[in-house]
Amino acid sequence: MSETQAPVLELANVSKTYGRRGGGVRAVRGVSLSVAAGEVYGFLGPNGAGKSTTIRMMLGLIAPTGGEVRLFGEDLRRNPAVLKRVGSLVDGGAFYPFLSGRRNLEVVARTHGGAHEPDRIDALLDQVGLAKDGGRKVKGYSTGMRQRLGVAAALLHDPDIVILDEPVNGLDVAGIQEMRDLIRGLAADHGKTVFLSSHLLHEVQQVCDRVAIISKGEVVREARIAELLSGEGGLRVEAAPLDVAEGALTARWAVERDGDAFIVRATRDEAPEVARRLVGAGANLFGLAAEQRNLEDVFLSITQPETDDA
Amino acid sequence: MLDALAAERLKLTRHKATWFLVWLYPILFLAFYLIAVALAVGHVDPPARPPTAEGWIAQTAVIWKLPGQSIGRMLIAAYVAVVFAGEYGWNTWKLIIPHRSRASLVAAKFGTIVALFLVALALTAGISLLFTWIEGLARGRAVPVGVTAGALLQAHGREALAGLAPFLFTLASISLAAVLTRSMVAALVIGVVIAILEKLFVQLGPYLSPYAPGFVWSLYHGLPGYHLANLASWITEGAAHKSAFPDGRVVALGWTTSLAVAAAWTGGLAGATFAAFRRQDIN
């Protein structure tokens, strides 16, 4: 996605304090971020970091104490009608337990003043894998089924941006796979912008273009996934004898042992020189590759002091 | 707006508690009249004196008195509490995109509550009319002379109009209570307390006046209780509801004054419901 495109969603110094002055709790502190059209944007943070509060402010469910939420260039506070272009799933979707999934979608569609034709609703139920269960009352749905119904509700009025808060919560492995495909499809096949909050870092790593990491109410890092994973990486070297190989490289780069291999703090461009030095020193080179850090490593390194305070 | 109304209708007609609180009246009346007809056919009870046309018509229109009675007010309060506070209990307010839809959502709830309640009471009145006639037939009595379509319409219309003000006041006050407390139980308790205190104050206010004459006099004129009773009196009796105070003063206001006060209370509370919901943080 081009960085020059106008942002679909912008948060400028947004903050939220619950309660009165003095005894108030600052849940979100000056969060700023920007999401471009067609992007799949991940929003990560430990429990209690302020993710859900931030999302609720994006949706106008709660009013920010300070700052500005802009959707499609419009200030949300001044022009709440812009939310017509937003679909959302918050807290796994909340539905009327005494109505069927199909009837719930009809209620949501009618409340939003959107399309509520049976064909449209059936197509969405089919898209989220609930075609057979659409006639059942929601009180009999599993958590995963409610999540999927929530995604269908978010897509009812064909929004331009879909904001999903923990959409894979409660899903089994197959459900997570389906949801991942669905989210990818929203961006790739339907041109939607997706804002995804999740604590499943592996999922975020697989589907998102960019992420923001929030901790204690503040965005502590915003970057493209590739940049985040490679930023502090190195080269993983498998060579023998280990001490010979290590000795050949320590003069130039920092080297860390990693089991039977070691990590050399060198860039990818320096890989040929690493190979030459190893061979020159008489070491046998068995493997040389860019170290692949995963998002979990990055996330933990940034938010390590954070505790699960829910 | 029509879609919002349709969505509300869909919810309210499929939720058991709401369904019960709406259709309770026709079901109860139907059961009562079926028993009455069965007794009449079996001649279990002694034949009553034939009713007058006025009494016959009044019997068919008795359901419209419900909103003016304390027990009726409590039942209406329960209905409104479920409809409004239920959304907090089910966590479903966040299904809507706030601000844009909030006003129409509250308006749709008001509209649907009024429409369903009026349909239920009209149906109950229809059942009363039909079975009063059938019961008379079973007892071998003709419909009293003087019972005409015009007389029936006039009596039913008058009683329905008399019940409208207390119904709308209950709707407005309990909707606000539900939005502020976000609890069905709390809203219902507030409804019960209002229904009891309001009636009590209309009856006991004059007896309390010696302890604080000016204060009680002002409350009597400012609170909605007397005015709701007075409007009903003007509509059904054609005269003011008179409340005599121990110091010799009598409260007997014109219907326009009472209409203005009742409308101000009802409109104010309904407006506060819209405003409170629009400003609410939904977590």
Interface residues (C-beta under 8 A of the other chain):
Chain A: R56 L59 G60 L61 I62 A63 P80 A81 L83 K84 V86 S88 V90 D91 G93 A94 F95 Y96 P97 F98 L99 R103 E106 V107 V108 A109 R110 T111 H112 G113 H116 A153
Chain B: D3 A4 A6 A7 L10 K11 R14 H15 K16 W90 N91 T92 K94 L95 I96 I97 P98 H99 R100 S101 L105 D281 I282 N283
